[in-house]
Amino acid sequence: MTVSVLAAGRRHSVGRRADGTVVAVGHGVAGECRVEGWADVVAVAAGNVHTAPNTGRSHTVGLLADGAVLATGWNGDGQCDVSGWRDVVAVAAGWRRTLGLRADGTVVAAGRTAEGACDVQAWREMVSVSCGDWHSIGVQADGRALAVGSDRRGQCAVDGWRDLVDAAAGYLHTVGLRADGRVVATGERRTGACAVDGWRDVVGLAAGSYHTVAVAGSGRVVAAGDSSLGQCDVGGWRDVVAVSAGSTHTLGLRADGTVLAAGDDADRRCDVGSWTGIGPGRG
């Protein structure tokens, strides 16, 4: 199960410090960066990776050490209505949607229901969940994948996947991390975000709107897909232990708790150079 301490949204970035506090930078007009008072947080998620020009509002989610969940930002579809959630061990945020993975392997959802991406009530024995724009992906304890929501480019065609340990959902594509360190992909291929067949020794991955990023056991980072704004310019990164992908930017967490960024820096979403102490620890 991946518990994320770093999150890239469409126009903002969020990090969880080892002391359980949270930092955020970028576009915050809807309150998505109002995390100053958060404490005892163990994981974070950033919503809204949709690329439509009228979706400048997003949200941020924080998982507390006691299994409760916090949310701040735009709540137009109820994606921040998570105050009643309990026993949650991981969170994910997408376009107008939030998912919570419970300790018993079930999944709760809040937010936009139109595309069916919140239809996760029947999911059982889950170990990982991820939100794309219009679809949601989950990995079961037996290594199989489940997907719900829009399948307009085949992004939900995961029935044959096996031996997964994690998965990530982008805009029109989905990627899965296998136990042997290889990566599988499905969905829109014209962007290049599914060109992951040669990747090896992968220990973590993330899906942006039109790109995919992965970190290897060596601490190096690879990326595929659209890099028109430099979001795939990660070849020189070293000592990275986790990655996160937003719509047009990418974040990388170093072993020393500092953070790297590449891609679109509008709204100062890549202004993470001063961040320290990001990572797991006692909340």
JODA-V421101 format. One record per backbone hydrogen bond with DSSP energy under -0.5 kcal/mol. NH is the residue of the N-H (numbers start at 1). CO is the residue of the C=O. If there is no record, write none. Layout:
NH,CO  NH,CO
//
This chain:
3,1  4,2  7,14  9,7  9,12  10,47  10,48  13,25  14,7  15,23  16,5  17,15  17,21  18,277  20,17  22,38  23,15  25,13  27,11  31,28  34,31  35,33  38,35  41,20  42,63  43,63  44,4  45,61  47,59  48,94  55,52  60,72  61,45  62,70  63,43  64,62  64,68  65,40  67,64  70,62  72,60  74,58  78,75  81,78  82,80  85,82  88,67  89,101  90,101  92,99  94,97  95,132  96,94  97,94  98,110  99,92  100,108  101,90  102,100  102,106  103,87  105,102  108,100  110,98  112,96  116,113  119,116  120,118  123,120  126,105  127,139  128,139  130,137  132,135  133,170  134,171  136,148  137,130  138,146  139,128  140,144  141,125  143,140  145,158  145,161  146,138  148,136  150,134  154,151  157,154  158,156  161,158  164,143  165,177  166,177  168,175  170,173  171,208  171,209  172,209  174,186  175,168  176,184  177,166  178,176  178,182  179,163  181,178  183,199  184,176  186,174  188,172  192,189  195,192  196,194  199,196  202,181  203,215  204,215  206,213  208,211  209,246  210,247  212,224  213,206  214,222  215,204  216,220  217,201  219,216  221,237  222,214  224,212  226,210  230,227  233,230  234,232  237,234  240,219  241,253  242,253  244,251  246,249  247,9  250,262  251,244  252,260  253,242  254,252  254,258  255,239  257,254  259,275  260,252  262,250  264,248  268,265  269,266  271,268  272,270  275,272  278,257  279,16  283,281
//
